[in-house]
Amino acid sequence: MKKKAAIFSLFCGVAMLVVWTILLARGQVVELQTSPFETIFLLAAEFLTAISLIVSGYGLLMGKSWGLRACLAALGMLLYCTIFSVGALGAGNPPAAVFFSVIAILAFIFSSQFVFESVKGGTQ
């Protein structure tokens, strides 16, 4: 389960960075013009989440002592971002709502598994 969670975290983190970089480079984040304050903080949260996912995924994959705790925190960040994205994008874009819902469910499953294992004493 740890390896799958690490790969999922790495994939999501890299994908988030790539998508936001492309959108910003192409000028497709129009909210920067219409509501810059909120958008800057949204982008900060998204980039921090992506970096956390990449670092924690690496740590978990390499068996670092901090990897599991960092991955649990990063998955929580991802869960929040995806739930927000369902609400922000879901009304006008059902495929996006489904995509973000699936990511949220997977983040919940991985993080729940880590919590249950730690309660049983099976994970450090």
C-alpha positions in Angstrom: 0.0 0.0 0.0 2.9 2.4 0.8 4.4 2.0 -2.7 1.0 2.6 -4.4 0.4 5.7 -2.2 3.9 7.0 -3.0 3.4 6.6 -6.7 0.0 8.2 -6.5 1.4 11.1 -4.5 4.3 11.6 -7.0 1.9 11.4 -10.0 -0.6 13.9 -8.5 2.1 16.3 -7.5 3.9 16.3 -10.8 0.5 16.5 -12.7 -0.6 19.5 -10.6 2.7 21.4 -11.3 2.5 20.6 -15.0 -1.2 21.6 -15.4 -0.8 24.9 -13.4 2.4 25.8 -15.2 0.8 25.3 -18.6 -2.3 27.2 -17.6 -0.3 30.1 -16.3 2.1 30.1 -19.2 -0.7 30.3 -21.7 -2.5 33.0 -19.8 -5.5 30.8 -19.1 -5.9 31.7 -15.5 -8.3 34.7 -16.1 -9.1 34.8 -12.4 -5.7 36.5 -11.9 -7.3 39.5 -13.5 -10.8 39.3 -12.0 -10.0 38.2 -8.5 -6.2 38.3 -8.1 -6.1 38.2 -4.2 -8.0 34.9 -4.0 -6.3 33.4 -7.0 -2.8 34.0 -5.7 -3.7 32.2 -2.5 -5.3 29.4 -4.4 -2.2 29.0 -6.5 0.0 29.1 -3.4 -2.1 26.3 -1.9 -2.0 24.3 -5.1 1.8 24.6 -5.5 2.5 23.8 -1.9 0.3 20.8 -2.2 2.1 19.6 -5.3 5.5 20.1 -3.8 4.4 18.3 -0.6 3.1 15.4 -2.6 6.3 15.1 -4.6 8.6 15.3 -1.5 6.5 13.0 0.6 6.0 10.5 -2.2 9.7 10.4 -2.7 10.3 10.0 1.1 7.8 7.2 1.3 9.1 5.4 -1.8 12.7 5.6 -0.5 11.7 4.4 3.0 12.6 7.6 4.8 11.5 7.8 8.4 9.5 11.0 7.8 7.9 9.7 4.5 4.7 8.2 6.0 3.9 11.3 8.1 4.7 13.7 5.3 2.6 11.7 2.9 -0.4 11.6 5.2 -0.2 15.4 5.5 0.2 15.9 1.8 -2.7 13.6 1.0 -4.8 15.6 3.4 -3.8 18.8 1.5 -4.7 17.0 -1.8 -8.1 15.9 -0.3 -8.9 19.5 0.5 -7.8 20.8 -2.9 -9.8 18.2 -4.8 -13.0 18.8 -2.7 -12.6 22.5 -3.3 -12.1 21.8 -7.1 -15.3 19.7 -7.3 -17.2 22.7 -5.8 -15.5 25.3 -7.9 -15.6 23.4 -11.2 -18.2 20.7 -10.9 -21.4 22.7 -11.7 -20.3 23.6 -15.2 -18.0 20.7 -16.0 -19.3 17.2 -15.0 -16.2 15.3 -16.3 -13.9 17.6 -14.1 -16.2 16.9 -11.1 -15.9 13.2 -11.7 -12.1 13.4 -12.1 -11.6 15.4 -8.9 -14.0 13.2 -7.0 -12.0 10.1 -8.0 -8.7 11.8 -6.9 -10.4 12.8 -3.6 -11.6 9.3 -3.0 -8.2 7.8 -3.7 -6.5 10.3 -1.4 -9.1 9.4 1.3 -8.5 5.7 0.9 -4.7 6.0 1.1 -4.7 8.3 4.1 -7.4 6.2 5.9 -5.3 3.1 5.3 -2.3 4.8 6.9 -4.3 5.9 9.9 -5.8 2.4 10.4 -2.4 0.8 10.1 -0.9 3.2 12.6 -3.7 2.6 15.1 -3.0 -1.2 14.8 0.7 -0.5 15.3 1.6 -1.8 11.8 3.1 1.4 10.5 5.6 3.8 12.1 
